[in-house]
Amino acid sequence: MTIAHSDAEFDFNPTVSPHREDPHLFYRAARKRPVTMSPSMGAYMVSRYADIKTVLDDPDTFSSTAALPKIYDNPPEVVAELEAGNVPETTMVVNEDEPRHKQMRALFDAGVSGARVRMLLPLMKQRADELINGFTGGTADLVSEYAFPYVQTIINAVIGFPPEDSELIQGWTDDLTVLWNPFTPVEDRVASARRVGDYTRYLQEQIDDRRANPRDDMISGLVHGANGFPGLSDDYIHNIIRGAARVAGFDTTRDAITATVFVALRNPDVVTMIAKDPIRTITKVTEEALRHDAPNRALGRITTREVELGGTVLPQGSVLLLLFGAANRDETVFPDPDAVDLNRPNVHDHVAFGKGLHACPGAPLARAEIRVALQTLFASLPNLRLAEDYEPTYIASYFFRGLESLRVRW
């Protein structure tokens, strides 16, 4: 056992080289060492599968209140803009411990229920067809021209946002991720905070409308209640919709779609298998891609007492980052972890969607979106392949692991 310490040479910053291009350089080294503080991230990095599982299985010791940062923890000039815009901040589902978590999770689950997902399948297929039919010139960027607008359409329909407001809402969603990112320049966060005031007023109009005119959407369920629980206060609805639903429901699914296509196109045998047995193969490649390239980089936890984890004694109040992508390539759990193996017997043990109390409620929706997107894409473009000069680059994101572009030809 060692005492918790900071090691400036053992650091991690996913927004800059070399970790932006390949975080697994860090992940592989981290799994061989005790849980260690990253000065850049301001948290202890938890990278081994067993250690992450320990944390997820013990929410009493490892509280979720630090799962995502709070926008009001920004510098004073950013906070001043948030206050001027009357931007509320409460907790989200992912930041709640029991017993409050139970009510919030039940209401969120109602918005992404199995019945709701099935109702959305025709829209998924329609939108995928529209986007593919709009491709020209035998080439496309599957991030900007396919996954981005496709997921945008679906998550807005789940929440209940009008389709004509998609671009406006996306801009505000991007602003929120800026406010969560401590590596973003302060002046950019000030500008985003100012615009989030407009988002607050827009969301309140939507909430007020659903109070008077309920619909079959997530906003209405959060306002009026669902699954035997009463509705939430407006401030909580703001936080759930703008954060847990719109940010998490968009970025991770967009990145999972493109990561899955990339895995397939880099492995010609997989493309051949998709052509022969699309439903079964796409299900397999989706799970292996989620393991191989988890779109959700990390979530935080905070210790409620002194505890030993991964060879390190953590004082009460220690902030941890659970590196899901590192756990998903832990060689003690997934043999030959860097390889793509569609017949991996324990692939469903991956933690791309978390585990336990805070397992992602939107996982069934995300899997359905990925399945329809890939089935439609490969059926429509049977000669799909990577562009000859394509080299993958990744977004400079604090929380998400995703391709900046995915250029293909057919």
Secondary structure, DSSP 4 states (H G I P E B T S, - for coil): -EE--B-TTS---TTSTTTTT-THHHHHHHTTS--EEETTTTEEEE-SHHHHHHHHT-TTTEEGGGSS--GGGS-HHHHHHHHHTT------GGGPPTTHHHHHHHHHHHHT-HHHHHHHHHHHHHHHHHHHHT--TTEEETIIIIIHHHHHHHHHHHHT--GGGHHHHHHHHHHHHHHH-TTS-HHHHHHHHHHHHHHHHHHHHHHHHHHHS--SSHHHHHHH-BTTBPPPPHHHHHHIIIIIITTHHHHHHHHHHHHHHHHHHT-HHHHHHHHHSHHHHHHHHHHHHHHHT-SB-EEEEEESS-EEETTEEE-TT-EEEEEHHHHTT-TTTSSSTTS--TT-TTGGG--TT--GGG--TTHHHHHHHHHHHHHHHHHH-TT-EE-TT----B---SSB--BS--EEE-
